[in-house]
Amino acid sequence: MAERLSCELVSQETVYDLVYKLSDQIRTSDFHPDLVVAISRGGFTPARVICDVLGLFNLTSIRVVHYSKAAVHEQQAYVKYPLCMDIAGQRILLVDDVNDTGDTLKIARAHLESLGPTEVRTAVLHEKTCSPVRAEYQACL
């Protein structure tokens, strides 16, 4: 029998509440991203809603693999599906749902920064206090 994974299920309403909180932080920081990049899969919904709330239309994604299945880490996080567009000189907002070890944000940021943007900032719905890597915007700790 498969081992059960303990987790908290978050309602869609709670996700929207957290995204509104993130959007307020971004707006008040006076950061105006040219492009929002979702980290698939968890970053899809928050990135899309952030775009709606902030009136942004440029949204794309990358895939960073860190878990091969629920709670099973790969040896090292890596970019499986990279960004395939020119982002040189742009301000990028990188979005994910949870920042746990920080590895996903670190790998994703390094990938994007290698493409020459002006700035990359990160936003997550939930940032675990144990993470050594901090997102610029987080809805809850």
Summary of the structure (lengths in Angstrom):
residues: 141
radius of gyration: 14.7
end to end distance: 33.0
largest distance: 51.4
contacts: 415
relative contact order: 0.19
helix: 28%
strand: 35%
